[in-house]
Amino acid sequence: MTAPLDPEGLTQPLKTVRKALPHDSAAKHVSGTAIYIDDMVEPTGTLHVVPGWARDAVRGRIQSVDLDEVKSAPGVVAVLTAADVPGLNDCSSAFGDDPVLADGDILFHGQVVFAVVAETRDQARKAALKARIEVAQITPILTADDAVDADTTVLPDYQFRRGSPETGMTAAETTLSGTMKIGGQEHFYLEGQVAMAEPQEDGGMLVHSSTQHPTEIQHTVAKVLGVPDAAVTTEVRRMGGGFGGKESQANQWAALAALAACRTGRACKLRLDRDEDMIMTGKRHDFKVNWKVGHDGEGRIRAVDMEFLARCGYSVDLSLGVNDRTLFHADSSYFYPDALIRSRRLRTDTCSNTAFRGFGGPQGMLAAERMIDAIAIRIGKDPLEIRKLNFYDGERNLTPYGMPVEEYQVMHDLIAQLEGSSDYWARREDVRAFNAENAILKKGLALTPVKFGISFTLKHLNQAGALVHLYTDGSVHLNHGGTEMGQGLYQKVAQVVAEEFGITLDKVRITATNTSKVPNTGPTAASSGTDLNAMAAKLAAKEIRARLVTFLCEQHQCGPDAIHFGDNKVLVGEQGFALAEIAKQAHMARIQMSHAGFYATPGITWDRDNVTGRPFYYFAFGGACAEVTIDTMTGEMTVDRVDILHDVGHSLNPAIDLGQIEGGFVQGMGWLTTEELVWDDRGRLRTHAPSTYKIPTASDIPEDFTVQLYESAGNPEATVYRSKAVGEPPVMLANSVFCAITDAIASLVPGEVPDLDAPATPEAIMKAVQDMRRRRNS
């Protein structure tokens, strides 16, 4: 099979890009030899840091802190409090409201009050338990309803308004309304929060952090220590998962490790236990959603009014962007002629919620799918019919925030293909027949779409840098601002660089992300890691190659068209040279063979105050068809079959993309079915360990699970090799499972919309089933 041609105009077939190559660390992952921070050889004399907190306190004013027994415990070298911070006692990403160490008040259960620095981790842990902290406790604000009643917010309210939703609602033939609760989610990365700081000469600090945002770690540590950014270097080779939980919330732990290293003059490491990690760090935002929709007799939406009440926690963290993206995706894939989509960012006395894969988008899309299901159930039509009826199309393609959906035809085509390949309509008849014959077990079926905007909605984050060196032996050193958390970013970028130089992957040396090599990086988030960093690396490699071409043209008196790179060689007309030979010649001729590439996403504009612009470079599309069976006597549920078709443009690496789609779907399925966060009435997280918090296991994976890549004509935007992002969109494919559960429960009483909240645990399913039975009998 002939390799596809580069859509950017190269005439030679692609050799490395678009190949299903293994993750660069795959063998290390399965053999246990991949080095994470806790595996690194510790410098001689490394100390260990453990956070201390008021274990009985929830919210209140600190009356006294007695640390005498902590300081005198065996092995303790230092005990740090807010008074020991030489710079600013703040680890927030922007708003200055996240203290590294509590100062005066306990703002949530689990807030760090002090840090123990000891010779061993066990000594530090035992010492931390000896603290005596007195707190004058106050009644905490815990839920969205509590916060609404108290009128406490971390940010001003925000909304999208399109047309006249009041008029549209009045003019609609039928209106429906409801409320649903959407739960949060624990990141449950395999590698917990960890950092190691090593003092350098002249007040410098080297910080190894498990972070998605090395530059923010650099800023935070410098701010806390009171030194310039240039005095701090952050490095990260790989993370054992991040999912957004290490975008801003790695800051505190790196700051504490660096503070301890600064105080003691020795290397210091901090690694959280799993339960403390879960108690002390933020989650996916949970929401209460109030919705109202007006539609005609066919089920076509006329107007919507959606209110999203977000529980943000005690501080802003990333709640501005998360909640904005909820609004951006509250349309899912549907056109709303008139719309009012509102958001309240509520302050509660709980850990500050943060980024999580999808960044608020999943919550907005799930609410939209609830409205579609409600319309279908009430008018007695199949939900897929109502979904397709309300899709964006050529005449109705403007989002509530004013951006056109230009690729709407991809969505139509993709869903039509999935409709056929999943045998949806025949299975719909089978589901009806099964439900008619079974009184206890009920099946549900749903096919739901995904339309997800790709780009940071904060414009300045849409940039990236890369550093590429070509050495005289023909090998390449590659560094960029993106971070590797298992998603395959390093591998994809290496493939792009190898393609540009026409070399095999073994010639490309992947190196750890380091703020002293590539400065001022953005976070690896918003599904933009490859779009940004691979393009920056491509531009760097392209510049070096262009210098070589210019050099060779002068040497051989030929034009650029006579020069081709491939198979570790350079062809100059009929002559072939090893790339190493050309590199040596160029070096002798004093040609620079290093370049810092830079890329800024074009065409991104967003005026938040006036709600105008183009916040996304493009949309990624997908679809999933899920079939479930519920037991109406116990609430137990199984996912019987899932068919997925997903759009990744021209895939840079189909194997990695398929893995991301499968993993994203399963993570989303966990969020919507098993992963329930529970706080008690004192504000203490009760589900803070694997024994009480249930992520999906191998037995939860559908026995019949088909995932395919949509055969795309390529991204119409000039992304790297016309690929599309794949990190976050697959999470929302799991909406199909939740909607299928809704479908199964709805079969109990035709025309009645189940009152089902997320996650749809057995208890939630049983509650909805019992409610339906009451309605049937009333």
C-alpha distance (Angstrom), angle and dihedral (degrees) to the residues before:
residue distance angle dihedral
M1 . . .
T2 3.80 . .
A3 3.77 114.9 .
P4 3.81 114.9 -114.1
L5 3.77 118.1 -101.8
D6 3.78 123.5 -110.8
P7 3.82 105.6 -96.3
E8 3.80 89.2 -144.8
G9 3.78 91.2 71.9
L10 3.81 109.4 -88.1
T11 3.77 112.4 140.5
Q12 3.80 98.4 -152.2
P13 3.82 120.8 88.5
L14 3.79 118.6 -103.2
K15 3.78 114.5 -102.2
T16 3.81 106.0 -179.3
V17 3.78 109.4 13.6
R18 3.83 116.5 82.8
K19 3.81 92.2 23.2
A20 3.81 121.3 130.0
L21 3.79 94.2 -120.8
P22 3.82 124.0 164.1
H23 3.80 122.8 -101.6
D24 3.79 110.1 -86.3
S25 3.83 90.5 -117.8
A26 3.81 97.7 36.0
A27 3.81 95.8 113.3
K28 3.80 90.5 45.3
H29 3.81 91.4 49.8
V30 3.79 95.1 53.9
S31 3.80 94.5 39.9
G32 3.79 94.3 47.2
T33 3.79 94.0 -121.5
A34 3.81 98.3 113.7
I35 3.80 107.3 116.2
Y36 3.80 116.9 -127.2
I37 3.78 123.9 175.3
D38 3.79 94.4 -91.0
D39 3.84 88.4 52.1
M40 3.81 94.5 54.0
V41 3.79 117.9 111.0
E42 3.77 104.8 -101.0
P43 3.80 117.2 -129.0
T44 3.79 114.3 -112.1
G45 3.77 109.9 -81.5
T46 3.80 96.5 20.8
L47 3.79 112.7 171.0
H48 3.78 127.2 -151.0
V49 3.80 127.2 -128.6
V50 3.79 125.6 -152.8
P51 3.82 124.1 -178.8
G52 3.78 118.4 -125.6
W53 3.79 124.7 -150.9
A54 3.76 143.9 171.3
R55 3.77 99.5 -93.6
D56 3.79 95.8 -169.7
A57 3.81 97.7 41.7
V58 3.78 125.0 92.0
R59 3.80 108.2 172.6
G60 3.76 129.2 -15.1
R61 3.78 152.0 87.6
I62 3.80 117.7 -53.4
Q63 3.81 108.2 -120.6
S64 3.79 99.1 179.9
V65 3.79 141.5 -11.3
D66 3.81 116.7 -155.3
L67 3.81 110.5 -170.0
D68 3.81 99.7 160.2
E69 3.79 94.8 110.3
V70 3.79 90.1 45.3
K71 3.80 92.0 54.3
S72 3.81 93.1 47.6
A73 3.80 95.1 47.6
P74 3.81 117.7 116.2
G75 3.81 114.8 -81.1
V76 3.79 96.7 7.7
V77 3.79 112.8 142.8
A78 3.79 100.4 173.0
V79 3.80 142.5 -5.4
L80 3.80 116.3 -149.4
T81 3.81 128.9 -154.5
A82 3.78 134.3 169.2
A83 3.82 88.9 -83.3
D84 3.81 89.5 65.5
V85 3.81 95.1 60.4
P86 3.82 107.0 108.7
G87 3.81 94.3 -165.9
L88 3.81 130.3 23.8
N89 3.78 119.0 -25.5
D90 3.79 92.2 -136.8
C91 3.81 134.8 106.7
S92 3.81 99.1 175.0
S93 3.77 121.1 130.0
A94 3.80 95.1 -129.7
F95 3.78 119.7 -24.9
G96 3.83 103.3 62.4
D97 3.79 94.8 -127.6
D98 3.82 104.3 112.4
P99 3.83 111.9 87.9
V100 3.79 115.6 -153.9
L101 3.80 87.9 -145.5
A102 3.80 124.4 18.4
D103 3.77 113.3 -100.0
G104 3.78 115.7 -167.8
D105 3.80 99.6 -27.9
I106 3.77 139.7 54.7
L107 3.80 103.3 -137.3
F108 3.82 98.2 -176.9
H109 3.77 140.5 -0.6
G110 3.78 106.9 -81.7
Q111 3.79 98.9 28.5
V112 3.80 112.3 150.5
V113 3.81 113.8 -112.6
F114 3.82 101.1 172.7
A115 3.79 141.1 -4.5
V116 3.80 127.6 -131.4
V117 3.81 118.6 -145.0
A118 3.79 113.3 -162.7
E119 3.78 142.9 158.0
T120 3.80 92.4 -104.3
R121 3.77 134.1 23.5
D122 3.81 92.6 -122.2
Q123 3.79 90.8 53.5
A124 3.79 90.9 50.4
R125 3.81 92.6 48.3
K126 3.79 93.5 49.9
A127 3.79 92.1 46.0
A128 3.81 93.1 51.1
L129 3.81 90.0 60.9
K130 3.81 91.1 61.3
A131 3.80 95.5 69.3
R132 3.80 119.4 114.8
I133 3.79 111.9 -151.6
E134 3.78 123.3 176.8
V135 3.79 117.5 -158.4
A136 3.79 129.9 -177.9
Q137 3.75 96.7 -138.7
I138 3.78 126.3 -147.7
T139 3.79 129.5 -165.8
P140 3.79 106.2 -84.3
I141 3.80 126.4 -132.1
L142 3.78 102.7 -128.4
T143 3.79 113.6 159.7
A144 3.78 136.6 49.5
D145 3.79 89.2 -110.0
D146 3.82 90.7 51.8
A147 3.80 90.0 51.9
V148 3.80 93.1 47.2
D149 3.79 90.1 51.5
A150 3.81 91.2 48.3
D151 3.83 92.2 40.2
T152 3.81 92.8 -133.2
T153 3.80 119.2 156.4
V154 3.80 136.8 165.9
L155 3.82 93.0 -149.2
P156 3.80 137.6 16.2
D157 3.79 118.7 -85.9
Y158 3.81 116.2 -93.8
Q159 3.78 135.5 -165.5
F160 3.80 148.9 176.7
R161 3.80 115.4 -134.8
R162 3.76 122.3 -172.2
G163 3.80 125.5 178.6
S164 3.79 115.5 -33.7
P165 3.81 109.4 -44.0
E166 3.81 91.7 179.1
T167 3.80 92.1 55.5
G168 3.79 92.0 41.3
M169 3.77 92.2 51.6
T170 3.80 91.8 49.5
A171 3.79 91.7 48.2
A172 3.81 94.0 48.1
E173 3.79 117.0 108.8
T174 3.80 92.2 -134.5
T175 3.79 134.8 13.0
L176 3.79 129.6 -159.2
S177 3.78 129.6 -174.3
G178 3.75 138.9 -178.7
T179 3.78 149.0 147.5
M180 3.77 129.0 -118.6
K181 3.76 134.3 179.0
I182 3.78 119.4 -138.9
G183 3.79 115.5 -162.1
G184 3.77 129.2 -137.9
Q185 3.79 126.9 -117.4
E186 3.79 137.2 -134.3
H187 3.81 113.6 -128.9
F188 3.81 92.9 -136.4
Y189 3.79 93.5 -170.5
L190 3.81 110.3 -176.1
E191 3.80 91.2 -124.8
G192 3.79 110.3 53.8
Q193 3.79 127.1 -145.2
V194 3.79 109.3 -58.0
A195 3.79 138.9 158.6
M196 3.80 138.1 172.8
A197 3.80 122.3 -161.4
E198 3.81 125.4 -163.7
P199 3.82 121.4 -167.5
Q200 3.80 114.6 -127.2
E201 3.76 130.4 -162.6
D202 3.80 121.1 -76.6
G203 3.79 93.2 24.7
G204 3.79 95.8 -57.1
M205 3.79 124.0 146.5
L206 3.80 130.9 -155.1
V207 3.80 111.9 -158.0
H208 3.78 124.7 -167.4
S209 3.79 105.5 -162.8
S210 3.78 135.8 173.0
T211 3.78 91.2 -130.0
Q212 3.78 140.9 140.0
H213 3.80 90.2 -150.0
P214 3.83 113.7 48.1
T215 3.81 93.5 172.8
E216 3.79 91.6 55.3
I217 3.80 89.4 51.7
Q218 3.81 87.5 51.8
H219 3.82 91.8 49.9
T220 3.80 93.1 45.6
V221 3.79 96.5 48.0
A222 3.80 91.4 46.4
K223 3.81 90.6 48.8
V224 3.81 93.4 49.0
L225 3.81 94.2 45.1
G226 3.79 93.3 42.5
V227 3.81 95.1 -124.0
P228 3.83 133.4 122.0
D229 3.80 118.5 -86.4
A230 3.81 88.6 -115.4
A231 3.81 89.5 65.5
V232 3.80 91.3 62.5
T233 3.80 127.2 68.7
T234 3.78 122.4 -171.0
E235 3.78 121.8 -161.4
V236 3.81 131.8 -178.2
R237 3.80 126.2 170.5
R238 3.78 98.0 178.5
M239 3.79 143.6 -18.8
G240 3.75 127.9 -143.4
G241 3.79 89.9 -127.8
G242 3.76 131.8 -43.3
F243 3.83 111.7 -177.7
G244 3.82 90.1 -177.7
G245 3.79 94.7 -54.4
K246 3.80 90.6 104.0
E247 3.79 97.7 45.5
S248 3.80 97.2 90.2
Q249 3.78 104.9 -10.8
A250 3.79 96.7 69.0
N251 3.82 86.0 70.5
Q252 3.79 97.8 82.5
W253 3.79 96.3 51.4
A254 3.80 93.9 46.8
A255 3.79 89.4 48.3
L256 3.81 92.1 51.7
A257 3.82 92.4 48.4
A258 3.81 90.5 48.7
L259 3.80 92.4 45.6
A260 3.79 90.0 52.8
A261 3.82 91.3 47.0
C262 3.80 90.7 49.5
R263 3.81 91.8 49.2
T264 3.82 96.8 46.2
G265 3.79 102.1 29.7
R266 3.81 89.4 -130.7
A267 3.77 134.5 104.2
C268 3.80 110.3 -87.8
K269 3.79 131.1 -164.5
L270 3.79 130.3 -164.2
R271 3.80 123.3 -168.7
L272 3.79 120.7 171.4
D273 3.78 122.4 -137.5
R274 3.80 113.2 -119.4
D275 3.80 95.4 -108.5
E276 3.80 93.7 46.4
D277 3.79 89.1 46.1
M278 3.81 89.7 55.0
I279 3.82 93.9 44.4
M280 3.81 96.8 45.4
T281 3.81 103.0 40.0
G282 3.80 132.5 69.6
K283 3.80 129.3 -105.3
R284 3.76 139.9 -154.0
H285 3.81 107.8 -60.7
D286 3.78 114.7 -97.3
F287 3.81 118.3 -144.0
K288 3.73 144.0 -161.2
V289 3.80 107.5 -148.9
N290 3.79 124.6 -161.2
W291 3.79 111.4 -168.7
K292 3.77 140.2 178.3
V293 3.78 127.1 -178.1
G294 3.79 132.8 -173.6
H295 3.80 119.8 -156.7
D296 3.79 143.0 163.3
G297 3.80 128.6 -110.2
E298 3.79 92.3 -86.0
G299 3.80 92.6 53.1
R300 3.80 97.7 -104.0
I301 3.81 110.6 149.3
R302 3.80 116.3 -116.9
A303 3.81 101.8 173.6
V304 3.81 140.7 -5.9
D305 3.79 134.4 -159.5
M306 3.80 112.9 -169.3
E307 3.80 126.7 175.6
F308 3.80 118.9 -168.7
L309 3.81 115.2 -162.1
A310 3.81 105.5 -166.7
R311 3.78 123.9 -164.4
C312 3.79 100.3 -142.0
G313 3.79 101.2 171.3
Y314 3.79 128.5 -133.0
S315 3.83 98.7 -37.3
V316 3.79 141.9 28.9
D317 3.82 98.8 -109.1
L318 3.85 103.2 152.6
S319 3.80 96.2 -28.1
L320 3.80 93.8 118.7
G321 3.80 94.0 62.5
V322 3.81 95.6 34.3
N323 3.78 94.1 53.9
D324 3.79 93.4 41.8
R325 3.80 89.1 55.3
T326 3.79 89.8 51.0
L327 3.79 86.9 61.0
F328 3.82 92.1 44.1
H329 3.81 89.3 57.3
A330 3.79 100.7 36.8
D331 3.81 86.6 101.3
S332 3.83 91.9 59.6
S333 3.82 98.4 -173.5
Y334 3.80 98.4 -32.8
F335 3.77 136.3 107.2
Y336 3.80 116.0 -125.2
P337 3.85 111.6 -165.4
D338 3.81 91.5 -165.3
A339 3.76 121.6 18.7
L340 3.77 143.9 171.3
I341 3.80 110.9 -174.3
R342 3.79 113.0 178.0
S343 3.78 135.7 -174.6
R344 3.79 133.9 -163.6
R345 3.81 116.9 -168.6
L346 3.80 101.6 -151.7
R347 3.76 125.8 -157.6
T348 3.80 116.0 -137.3
D349 3.79 133.6 171.8
T350 3.79 93.3 -108.9
C351 3.81 135.6 96.9
S352 3.78 111.6 -61.7
N353 3.79 110.2 -96.5
T354 3.76 116.1 -131.7
A355 3.78 148.2 175.7
F356 3.78 118.2 -33.2
R357 3.78 128.1 174.0
G358 3.79 104.7 -70.2
F359 3.83 91.8 26.8
G360 3.81 97.9 -132.1
G361 3.80 94.6 -36.6
P362 3.82 95.7 103.6
Q363 3.81 92.0 57.1
G364 3.80 92.7 50.7
M365 3.79 93.1 47.4
L366 3.80 94.1 47.3
A367 3.81 90.2 54.6
A368 3.81 89.8 51.8
E369 3.80 91.1 51.3
R370 3.81 89.8 50.8
M371 3.82 89.2 57.6
I372 3.80 91.9 49.0
D373 3.81 91.5 49.5
A374 3.80 90.8 48.6
I375 3.81 92.1 53.0
A376 3.81 92.4 48.0
I377 3.80 94.2 47.5
R378 3.80 93.9 47.5
I379 3.83 96.3 49.6
G380 3.80 94.2 37.7
K381 3.78 99.3 -116.5
D382 3.77 131.7 130.3
P383 3.84 110.2 -92.6
L384 3.81 91.0 -129.4
E385 3.80 89.6 61.0
I386 3.80 90.9 53.4
R387 3.80 91.7 46.4
K388 3.79 93.2 52.6
L389 3.81 91.9 43.8
N390 3.82 90.2 57.7
F391 3.81 98.9 41.6
Y392 3.77 118.9 124.6
D393 3.81 110.5 -97.1
G394 3.78 141.0 168.5
E395 3.79 95.4 -69.5
R396 3.81 99.0 32.6
N397 3.77 105.4 42.8
L398 3.80 107.4 122.6
T399 3.80 119.0 110.2
P400 3.83 122.4 -138.5
Y401 3.82 87.8 -101.9
G402 3.80 93.5 52.6
M403 3.82 102.7 -104.2
P404 3.81 116.7 129.5
V405 3.81 120.3 -126.1
E406 3.79 97.0 -132.7
E407 3.81 97.7 173.8
Y408 3.80 95.6 52.9
Q409 3.81 89.9 129.3
V410 3.80 90.5 64.8
M411 3.80 88.9 58.0
H412 3.81 92.1 49.2
D413 3.80 92.5 47.7
L414 3.79 95.3 44.2
I415 3.81 93.9 50.0
A416 3.80 91.2 46.0
Q417 3.81 90.4 52.7
L418 3.79 92.1 48.5
E419 3.77 90.9 46.5
G420 3.79 87.7 58.8
S421 3.81 100.6 38.2
S422 3.81 92.5 48.2
D423 3.83 90.7 48.5
Y424 3.78 87.0 -130.6
W425 3.81 101.7 172.9
A426 3.80 96.3 46.2
R427 3.78 89.4 48.8
R428 3.79 90.0 48.9
E429 3.81 88.3 60.5
D430 3.81 90.0 46.6
V431 3.81 90.3 52.4
R432 3.81 91.7 50.8
A433 3.80 90.7 49.7
F434 3.81 92.5 47.7
N435 3.80 92.7 50.0
A436 3.80 91.9 48.1
E437 3.80 90.7 54.7
N438 3.81 99.3 41.9
A439 3.78 124.5 65.6
I440 3.82 97.6 -176.8
L441 3.80 107.3 30.5
K442 3.80 117.4 56.3
K443 3.78 128.9 -173.5
G444 3.78 128.2 -146.8
L445 3.79 132.1 -166.4
A446 3.80 130.4 -166.7
L447 3.79 137.4 168.7
T448 3.79 112.4 -163.4
P449 3.82 132.9 179.3
V450 3.79 133.2 -133.3
K451 3.79 125.6 -147.5
F452 3.79 111.4 170.6
G453 3.79 127.2 177.2
I454 3.80 115.9 -130.9
S455 3.81 120.4 -145.4
F456 3.78 137.8 59.4
T457 3.78 109.3 -83.7
L458 3.81 87.1 -142.5
K459 3.80 97.9 79.4
H460 3.79 98.0 -149.1
L461 3.82 91.7 60.9
N462 3.81 91.0 64.9
Q463 3.80 95.1 88.9
A464 3.79 136.7 87.0
G465 3.77 142.2 -179.4
A466 3.79 134.4 -149.4
L467 3.79 134.8 -172.3
V468 3.79 118.9 -147.4
H469 3.81 127.1 -178.9
L470 3.81 125.5 -172.2
Y471 3.80 110.6 -156.4
T472 3.80 126.4 -153.5
D473 3.81 92.4 -106.4
G474 3.81 90.7 60.8
S475 3.79 95.7 -104.1
V476 3.79 123.1 129.1
H477 3.79 131.2 -139.9
L478 3.81 112.3 -149.8
N479 3.78 127.3 -165.3
H480 3.78 131.6 159.1
G481 3.79 141.8 160.8
G482 3.81 97.0 -100.8
T483 3.78 122.4 100.6
E484 3.79 128.9 -136.3
M485 3.80 115.3 -130.4
G486 3.79 97.7 161.8
Q487 3.82 95.4 -74.9
G488 3.81 95.1 110.0
L489 3.80 99.1 -112.0
Y490 3.80 94.1 137.9
Q491 3.79 90.9 50.7
K492 3.79 94.0 50.2
V493 3.80 93.6 47.7
A494 3.81 90.3 48.1
Q495 3.81 90.2 51.9
V496 3.80 90.3 52.6
V497 3.82 92.6 50.2
A498 3.80 92.1 45.8
E499 3.80 89.5 51.5
E500 3.79 92.1 50.3
F501 3.81 93.1 52.6
G502 3.80 94.5 37.4
I503 3.78 92.2 -123.3
T504 3.78 135.5 130.7
L505 3.80 119.0 -100.6
D506 3.80 93.4 -109.9
K507 3.81 87.4 69.0
V508 3.82 91.9 60.8
R509 3.79 116.4 84.3
I510 3.80 111.2 -154.0
T511 3.81 111.8 -151.3
A512 3.79 135.3 -168.5
T513 3.79 119.3 -87.3
N514 3.79 106.1 -100.4
T515 3.79 128.8 178.8
S516 3.82 91.6 -144.7
K517 3.81 90.1 62.2
V518 3.80 101.7 40.2
P519 3.81 113.8 21.9
N520 3.79 133.6 -156.6
T521 3.78 95.9 18.5
G522 3.78 125.2 177.5
P523 3.79 124.2 -130.8
T524 3.78 121.1 -80.7
A525 3.77 93.3 -115.4
A526 3.81 143.6 99.4
S527 3.82 89.0 64.8
S528 3.82 86.8 -81.9
G529 3.80 100.4 112.8
T530 3.79 95.8 105.2
D531 3.80 96.6 33.4
L532 3.79 90.4 56.8
N533 3.79 107.2 30.8
A534 3.79 98.8 36.8
M535 3.79 89.9 51.1
A536 3.81 91.6 48.9
A537 3.81 90.1 49.7
K538 3.81 91.3 45.7
L539 3.80 90.8 53.0
A540 3.81 91.0 48.5
A541 3.81 92.8 50.4
K542 3.80 91.0 43.7
E543 3.81 91.0 54.7
I544 3.80 92.5 51.2
R545 3.79 90.7 47.1
A546 3.81 90.3 49.6
R547 3.81 89.7 55.1
L548 3.80 89.8 51.8
V549 3.80 90.9 48.9
T550 3.82 91.4 51.3
F551 3.81 89.9 48.8
L552 3.82 92.9 49.0
C553 3.79 92.8 46.7
E554 3.79 88.9 56.4
Q555 3.79 93.1 44.8
H556 3.79 96.5 47.3
Q557 3.80 100.2 29.2
C558 3.79 93.0 -124.9
G559 3.77 139.3 123.4
P560 3.81 125.8 -102.0
D561 3.82 91.2 -105.2
A562 3.80 89.4 68.8
I563 3.81 92.9 61.3
H564 3.81 123.1 82.8
F565 3.81 132.2 172.9
G566 3.82 121.1 -148.8
D567 3.80 145.6 121.8
N568 3.82 91.1 23.2
K569 3.80 89.1 -59.5
V570 3.75 139.9 100.1
L571 3.79 118.9 -137.3
V572 3.79 115.8 -152.3
G573 3.78 104.1 -174.2
E574 3.79 104.3 -57.2
Q575 3.80 94.4 -19.3
G576 3.81 121.7 95.8
F577 3.79 125.6 -154.4
A578 3.77 132.1 179.4
L579 3.80 110.6 -111.4
A580 3.81 87.3 -123.7
E581 3.80 90.0 59.2
I582 3.82 92.1 50.3
A583 3.80 90.5 46.9
K584 3.80 91.2 53.1
Q585 3.79 91.5 48.8
A586 3.80 91.4 49.0
H587 3.79 91.0 49.2
M588 3.79 91.3 51.5
A589 3.81 87.5 50.6
R590 3.85 89.1 52.5
I591 3.79 95.9 -112.8
Q592 3.81 114.1 161.1
M593 3.80 109.9 -118.5
S594 3.76 98.8 -175.9
H595 3.77 128.8 78.6
A596 3.79 138.0 175.9
G597 3.79 105.1 -141.4
F598 3.77 121.7 -156.0
Y599 3.79 131.5 -167.4
A600 3.80 131.7 -175.4
T601 3.80 119.1 -174.0
P602 3.81 107.7 -112.9
G603 3.78 126.6 -134.4
I604 3.80 97.5 23.9
T605 3.79 113.4 141.4
W606 3.77 130.0 157.7
D607 3.77 128.6 165.4
R608 3.78 101.6 -168.7
D609 3.79 95.6 -173.1
N610 3.79 93.5 54.5
V611 3.83 95.7 32.0
T612 3.80 93.8 -128.3
G613 3.78 136.6 125.1
R614 3.78 142.7 53.7
P615 3.80 107.2 -64.7
F616 3.82 96.0 175.2
Y617 3.80 131.2 56.7
Y618 3.80 90.8 -150.0
F619 3.80 143.4 -30.3
A620 3.80 128.4 -104.0
F621 3.79 115.5 -146.7
G622 3.77 135.5 -157.5
G623 3.76 145.0 153.9
A624 3.79 137.4 -150.8
C625 3.78 132.9 -167.4
A626 3.81 114.9 -159.1
E627 3.78 131.5 -175.4
V628 3.80 120.5 -165.0
T629 3.80 139.3 177.2
I630 3.79 122.0 -147.4
D631 3.79 129.1 -166.7
T632 3.80 107.4 -136.1
M633 3.81 91.7 -160.6
T634 3.83 96.5 55.5
G635 3.81 107.3 14.8
E636 3.79 91.3 -122.4
M637 3.79 115.5 149.3
T638 3.79 136.4 -165.6
V639 3.79 127.8 -167.1
D640 3.80 102.7 -135.1
R641 3.78 102.7 -178.3
V642 3.80 139.0 0.9
D643 3.80 127.9 -171.7
I644 3.81 117.8 -171.3
L645 3.78 131.5 -173.4
H646 3.79 114.5 -178.9
D647 3.78 135.6 -176.3
V648 3.82 116.9 -132.2
G649 3.80 97.2 154.9
H650 3.81 108.0 -131.0
S651 3.80 100.2 -10.8
L652 3.81 115.5 -127.7
N653 3.80 89.3 -155.4
P654 3.83 117.7 6.3
A655 3.81 93.9 -165.6
I656 3.79 93.5 55.5
D657 3.81 92.4 42.1
L658 3.80 92.5 52.1
G659 3.80 89.2 49.9
Q660 3.79 90.9 51.7
I661 3.81 91.5 49.6
E662 3.80 93.2 49.1
G663 3.80 93.2 45.5
G664 3.78 94.2 44.6
F665 3.78 92.0 50.8
V666 3.81 93.0 49.5
Q667 3.81 91.7 47.5
G668 3.79 89.8 50.4
M669 3.80 90.6 47.2
G670 3.81 89.1 53.9
W671 3.80 91.3 50.9
L672 3.81 90.9 52.4
T673 3.81 100.6 40.4
T674 3.82 117.9 21.3
E675 3.81 112.3 9.2
E676 3.78 105.6 92.7
L677 3.79 122.1 169.5
V678 3.80 114.2 -154.4
W679 3.81 127.1 -169.4
D680 3.78 120.9 -174.7
D681 3.80 123.4 -130.9
R682 3.79 90.1 -89.6
G683 3.80 93.3 57.2
R684 3.79 97.6 -104.8
L685 3.79 117.9 141.2
R686 3.80 106.8 -123.2
T687 3.80 97.0 -177.2
H688 3.80 97.5 64.6
A689 3.80 102.2 130.9
P690 3.83 139.8 45.8
S691 3.80 88.2 -100.4
T692 3.82 91.3 67.6
Y693 3.81 103.7 20.5
K694 3.80 113.3 66.1
I695 3.79 120.9 -153.8
P696 3.83 117.1 -178.7
T697 3.77 116.3 -81.4
A698 3.79 131.6 -160.2
S699 3.80 89.9 -87.6
D700 3.83 90.6 59.6
I701 3.80 94.0 59.4
P702 3.82 111.2 105.1
E703 3.78 111.7 -101.2
D704 3.80 88.3 -137.0
F705 3.81 104.8 46.9
T706 3.82 119.1 159.9
V707 3.79 121.3 178.7
Q708 3.78 122.5 179.8
L709 3.79 136.4 172.1
Y710 3.79 116.5 -121.2
E711 3.81 111.4 -116.0
S712 3.76 96.3 -117.3
A713 3.78 128.9 -171.5
G714 3.80 84.8 -136.8
N715 3.76 133.4 -92.2
P716 3.82 107.8 -54.2
E717 3.80 87.6 -143.7
A718 3.80 118.6 77.5
T719 3.80 97.2 -103.5
V720 3.79 121.4 151.6
Y721 3.82 105.6 -60.8
R722 3.84 87.3 -19.9
S723 3.81 93.2 -73.3
K724 3.80 126.7 150.0
A725 3.78 131.2 -137.6
V726 3.79 118.2 -95.0
G727 3.81 107.3 177.4
E728 3.80 104.6 94.7
P729 3.83 110.0 12.9
P730 3.84 95.3 75.1
V731 3.83 91.2 63.2
M732 3.79 89.1 70.8
L733 3.79 92.6 53.9
A734 3.81 83.9 79.8
N735 3.80 89.7 70.5
S736 3.79 83.6 85.2
V737 3.82 90.2 67.5
F738 3.80 93.6 51.1
C739 3.81 91.2 46.7
A740 3.81 90.7 48.3
I741 3.81 89.6 53.8
T742 3.81 88.4 50.2
D743 3.80 88.4 50.5
A744 3.79 92.0 52.0
I745 3.81 93.4 50.0
A746 3.82 91.2 44.8
S747 3.80 89.6 59.5
L748 3.81 88.4 71.6
V749 3.82 93.6 69.2
P750 3.81 115.9 15.8
G751 3.79 112.7 -135.0
E752 3.81 95.5 19.7
V753 3.83 119.2 110.9
P754 3.82 111.7 -136.8
D755 3.79 116.8 -120.9
L756 3.80 94.2 -131.7
D757 3.79 122.9 158.8
A758 3.80 127.3 -163.9
P759 2.92 129.8 -75.5
A760 3.79 93.2 47.9
T761 3.79 94.8 -147.9
P762 3.80 119.0 168.2
E763 3.81 87.8 -96.3
A764 3.83 92.0 51.9
I765 3.81 91.5 46.7
M766 3.80 91.4 48.2
K767 3.81 91.1 49.3
A768 3.81 90.9 51.8
V769 3.81 92.1 45.9
Q770 3.80 92.1 51.3
D771 3.80 90.2 48.7
M772 3.81 90.2 52.2
R773 3.80 90.8 50.7
R774 3.80 90.4 51.9
R775 3.79 89.8 51.9
R776 3.79 91.2 49.1
N777 3.77 91.8 51.1
S778 3.78 97.5 42.7
